[in-house]
């Protein structure tokens, strides 16, 4: 299974380092020296990591073949991908890989079927579930415990307690 472990941000300095928006709980493992990551778009990779370091709360990464700021800026927005076992979990019962959530049935606290999770949107402040509504249209559901109190991957469903208007026309 292929998962997104980061997204390349802006260049840092003049030697080709880039900032990375980390999307993994194991950045020291995923961004270790010598690791090779696939990319989306494919034409920008694969990228071999020469080194990584934390600076002011951001992960900075140097890739093989990216020696200056111009080349580094050309990678901006690239998704960094890694292979994981199909049955791998995050190790935290309250965290999930995107592929575990996409396709789950969305039901209200009263059991009413509301739709299906179509996509996970990784916004700067919080993740958002893009839900294709049962009656048509889409709802964007903040993925926070107050609104999504239960996720049951084994039963292929998640329960939402939406604020008024989120699933109404």
C-alpha positions in Angstrom: 0.0 0.0 0.0 1.3 3.5 -0.9 0.8 6.3 1.7 1.6 10.0 1.7 4.3 10.7 4.2 4.9 14.4 3.4 4.4 17.3 1.0 7.4 19.4 -0.1 7.0 23.1 0.8 9.3 26.0 -0.1 13.0 25.9 -0.5 15.2 26.7 2.5 18.5 28.4 1.8 20.5 28.2 -1.4 21.9 24.6 -1.2 18.7 22.8 -2.3 17.1 21.9 1.1 13.3 22.0 1.2 10.8 22.2 4.0 8.4 19.2 4.3 4.9 19.2 5.6 5.1 15.9 7.5 2.2 13.5 7.3 3.6 10.6 9.2 4.1 9.8 12.9 7.5 8.3 12.1 9.4 11.1 10.3 12.8 9.9 11.7 12.2 6.6 9.9 10.5 7.8 6.7 13.0 10.7 6.2 16.2 8.8 7.2 19.4 9.2 5.3 19.3 7.0 2.2 15.6 6.5 2.2 14.0 6.6 -1.2 10.5 8.1 -1.6 8.2 7.9 -4.6 6.5 11.1 -5.7 3.2 12.5 -7.0 3.6 13.6 -9.7 5.7 10.6 -10.7 8.0 12.6 -13.0 9.6 14.4 -10.0 10.9 11.2 -8.4 11.9 9.0 -7.0 13.8 11.1 -4.5 16.7 9.8 -2.4 17.2 11.5 1.0 20.7 12.8 1.6 19.9 14.2 5.0 17.1 15.7 7.2 17.0 17.9 10.2 14.5 19.8 12.3 14.8 23.6 12.3 12.3 25.9 14.1 9.7 23.2 14.2 9.9 22.3 10.5 11.5 19.3 8.9 14.2 20.3 6.3 15.2 17.7 3.8 18.1 17.5 1.3 17.6 15.2 -1.7 20.2 13.6 -4.0 20.4 15.7 -7.2 18.8 18.8 -5.7 21.8 21.1 -5.2 20.3 24.6 -5.5 17.3 26.7 -4.6 15.9 26.8 -8.2 15.7 23.0 -8.4 14.3 22.8 -4.9 11.6 25.4 -5.7 10.6 23.2 -8.7 9.7 20.4 -6.3 7.3 22.5 -4.3 3.9 20.8 -3.8 5.2 17.4 -4.6 3.7 14.6 -2.5 6.2 12.2 -0.9 5.0 8.6 -0.9 6.1 5.4 0.9 5.2 1.8 0.8 3.6 0.2 3.8 2.2 -3.2 4.5 -1.6 -3.5 3.8 -2.3 -4.3 7.4 0.0 -1.7 9.0 -1.6 0.7 11.5 -0.4 3.9 13.0 -0.1 2.4 16.4 -2.4 5.0 17.9 -6.1 4.0 18.1 -7.2 7.6 17.3 -5.1 8.0 14.2 -5.6 6.5 10.7 -4.1 6.3 7.3 -6.1 8.0 4.6 -6.8 4.7 2.9 -8.4 3.3 6.0 -11.0 6.1 6.0 -11.8 6.5 2.3 -14.8 4.5 1.5 -16.2 4.3 5.1 -19.9 4.7 5.5 -20.8 7.9 7.4 -23.7 7.6 9.8 -25.2 10.1 12.3 -25.3 9.4 16.0 -29.0 8.3 15.4 -27.8 5.7 12.9 -29.0 7.5 9.8 -26.8 6.9 6.8 -25.4 10.2 5.6 -22.9 9.3 3.0 -19.4 7.9 2.2 -15.9 9.3 2.8 -14.6 10.2 -0.6 -11.3 11.9 0.3 -9.2 13.2 3.2 -8.2 16.9 2.8 -5.1 17.8 4.8 -5.6 21.4 5.8 -3.1 23.4 7.8 -5.2 23.5 10.9 -7.0 20.1 10.8 -7.9 17.3 8.5 -11.2 17.4 6.7 -13.4 14.5 5.5 -14.9 15.1 2.1 -18.1 13.1 2.3 -20.3 12.3 -0.7 -23.8 12.7 0.7 -26.4 9.9 0.3 -28.9 12.4 -1.1 -26.4 14.0 -3.5 -23.8 16.7 -3.0 -20.8 16.9 -0.7 -20.2 17.7 2.9 -16.9 18.8 4.3 -16.6 17.4 7.8 -13.8 18.6 10.2 -12.1 15.5 11.5 -12.2 16.3 15.2 -13.5 14.2 18.1 -16.3 16.6 18.8 -17.8 16.0 15.4 -16.5 12.5 14.6 -16.8 10.7 18.0 -16.3 7.1 16.6 -14.3 5.5 13.8 -14.8 1.8 13.3 -12.6 0.7 10.4 -13.4 -3.0 11.0 -17.1 -2.3 10.6 -16.4 0.1 7.6 -18.2 3.1 9.2 -17.7 6.3 11.2 -20.2 8.1 13.3 -20.6 11.9 13.1 -22.4 14.3 15.3 -22.6 17.2 12.9 -23.5 20.8 13.8 -26.8 22.0 12.3 -26.7 22.6 8.6 -23.7 20.4 7.8 -25.7 17.7 6.1 -28.9 19.6 5.3 -29.5 21.3 1.9 
